[in-house]
Structures are given as C-alpha cells and as structure tokens.
Amino acid sequence: MRSIIRYIDRFFFAETNAAAFGLMRIAWAATVLAFLFGSAPDVMRYYSEAGILPAELGHLVFRNEYRYSLLLYITEPHAVIALWSIFVVCLICMMIGIWPRLMTITSVLLLFSFHERNLQPLGGGDTVLRNIGFLLMIAPEISAFSIARLEKQWLSWKSTGEYLKPLRTHIWPYRLLLWQVIIIYVTSAWDKTQGTMWSAGTVVEAAFHHTHFARWSKDFMDSVSWISPYACFYTIIWEFSWLLLLVPRELWMVRPRWMHRFSLRRWIILGGVIFHWGIFVFMDVGSFPFAMSTAFLGLLLDEDFEMFIRVLNKRFTGKIVVLYDGQCHLCQRSVFILQLLDQLHRLEIVNFRDPKQRKKYAAKITEDDLDRAMHIKLPDGTYYKGFFAFRKIAWHLPITRFFTPLFYIPGMPFVGKRIYARIAERRKKCRDDGCVI
C-alpha cells in the first residue's frame, strides 16, 4: 500500500520546472491576441445582436443549451466592442505577467465567452486553445517570466544580493496536458485509418488544391504535390507514435544502451514542430500550428532546459567577468537585469569596489578607469569596455542575440559610444536614493 501511495505521489506531485507553463502562458496569450486582432473588423458582425447571428438564431449553431457566455447578456454592439477591448488588455497583462493568475483566469473566461457566442469562425486550433487555457487556469504555478515574478526577484536581490530559487511546480498539469495531446493525435490518426484517401496517399494533394486552404498558386501546389504519399505516411506514423509516451520509462530501459541518450519525447515533439509548421508553409489552417506549438512548450521538463543550455554552451567555456560599480543604484539595476537575461549562465558579476575582487579580475586597470565605463573580461583574457563591452555581452544573452547585428551597422558604434559616455558621465551623480541620469 505504501509503495502505491509513493508511486502516486511521484507520478502526480513530483516537482518540475515551472518555466514550461510560464512560456506556455506567454505563447497562449500572444496567439489568442494575434488572432483576436485579426477578427477586429468583424467584432460587431460576429458577436453582437446587430450581427449575422442574433440571439433568436443562436440555437442553429450552439452546441447545446447548457452553455454560458457573457455575450448572452452583453449584446449591444458598442458594449461588445468594449468587452473585446477589455479582453485585449487582459491578454496583454497575461502575456507580460501583470497579475498573471487573475489575468489568465479572466482571459480564458472571455475566450470561452466569445467562442460560445458564435462557433462559425472557429477551427481546430481554437478548441486546443480552450483546452490549454483551462489547464493554465488550474495549474498551481504560472508566474514564471512575469513582471510579478520580476518584482519579487528585485526585492530579493536588493535585500539579500541573491535571486529567488527557480520556480518549481507539481507535475500533474504536465500529465494532463500530455494526455490531452495524446488523445488529440491518436484519435486523429485512428480517424484517418477509417477512410481510403490517407492510405492511398492522396489526401494531402487534395488539401493542397482546396481553394480555402491552399496558400500558394495552383501551379506551385501542383509542383509540390508529389510529397503527398510521403506526408500521409509520416502523419499517421507520427500521430500514433504518441502512444509510446504512455509506456513507463522503466520499461524503456530495456532498449539498447546507445539509445539511452536519446529522448523519445523530444523526437516526437520535434516531429510535431516539423509537421505543424510544414502545414503552415503550404496551407492556411488558422491558429492550429500556433496552438499546438504552444502546447509543446508546456511539455518541456527540467532535462529539456538543461539539454538546451548544454547544447548552446557546447563551444563556450569559462565565464565572462562583468565588472560593475556596486555603489551605483543604476549599475545594480543594470546588473540585475543582465543576470536575469543570462539564461545560459555565461556571466560572472564582480563588484570592482571590492579591492580583493578588483585585484583578482582587473589588477592592471585603475579604479578610475573602471568607474568611467563598464569593463568585461572574456575567458581568453581580453578586456572590453563601454559600448563595446555591452555589444559583446549581447551576443551571449538569448533574448538580445537576435538584435545584436544591429549594433554592427556602420555608424552605430559612433552613436553607441556617445550615448554610453553620456549615461556613464551623468550616473556619477549618485545619491543614496539612486543615480541621476
């Protein structure tokens, strides 16, 4: 009996990284927001009493009478637009993490309200978004990567000099999400085997030439139709492969040793990314690729984040030493943000006001020079300062890496050095309550 209880406890209440559901919260809000803006011109037409579906005709498209929607009571066109605007604000707050729990619950309930008012514009992706939204509502921890979490981190760092420990959460929301995804794909695969077009390999070619779904011209779709039988075979095999994730991990240990370093779950998720974004390239299927990619984010575990960091750091060794002024409040805030963005753990923050630390990392640089500009020391011993130090750091932060090439545009170093010098000069006017910039 105790072993059963321990197994249940491990299966449902083991702890895992909360970052996955935090990322899923952001992706969910961004996806819903993008498609909500896309429907902006049709808000009154789709959802108000003055539109194409007045209340007395609702029974023609409603799923059943046991349903609820705020738009059953808010019917006047301008009131509907006001509710739509509130929905937009809630989604933005949910995405950036202002009151993440409250904004998530409100956004999901508003999504249900709009969907239940009119089913006609909806597709398969909208059903997935509702399911994910419900899981986000009930998941115990969704505040990773949020402004609310950022405020707590700042207070902790300011008072103790240390960050809060990474957010952890129970694994049962992950289990529920995984089972939901398995149900979606396995039932889809089973349905495909009941007809003849998938087994004959012609259904993808037919979809390529459907006037509603085809993204490109008929000539182009003709030229790529040869992939239809291969795509059909891949789809059915890949969708049924989700059943393998129901096999306990202990049973998978009987596989050959050389396979132990491969994660079946990661390969299946990667197959899903290829599948859905392959569809997106050739066909317009609405929110479905975005919705399923959002679900894949929630399926990431500790080992996946560790693997990403390990792969991205494969060719990087050592630490980049960042020398900052520990007596400057602006510098403290800047270093705080740098450490938050340092998801690859490549930076080592050093207060040059500490004589021991300065002697260890910057013995040949005077304190006055360090005070004039931020200095960094690369693992090979090379020093950079000011704008060039900032530009070098930007290459090593995942969030800023994509924008770093902009700093190499001709003329940017000239502008960047002067902006940095201006800030560095004025930050010296420090008071106990902060720095004047």
BELBEL-V404486 format. One record per helix or strand of 3 or more residues. SS is the DSSP state (H for helix, E for strand). FROM is the first residue (numbers start at 1). TO is the last residue. If there is no record, write none. Layout:
ss=SS from=FROM to=TO
ss=SS from=FROM to=TO
//
This chain:
ss=H from=2 to=13
ss=E from=15 to=17
ss=H from=19 to=38
ss=H from=40 to=47
ss=H from=55 to=60
ss=H from=70 to=72
ss=H from=77 to=96
ss=H from=100 to=117
ss=H from=124 to=138
ss=H from=147 to=160
ss=E from=168 to=170
ss=H from=172 to=192
ss=H from=197 to=200
ss=H from=203 to=208
ss=H from=218 to=223
ss=H from=225 to=246
ss=H from=249 to=252
ss=H from=257 to=259
ss=H from=264 to=282
ss=H from=288 to=298
ss=H from=302 to=312
ss=E from=320 to=324
ss=H from=329 to=341
ss=E from=347 to=351
ss=H from=355 to=361
ss=H from=367 to=372
ss=E from=375 to=377
ss=E from=383 to=385
ss=H from=386 to=394
ss=H from=398 to=408
ss=H from=412 to=426
//
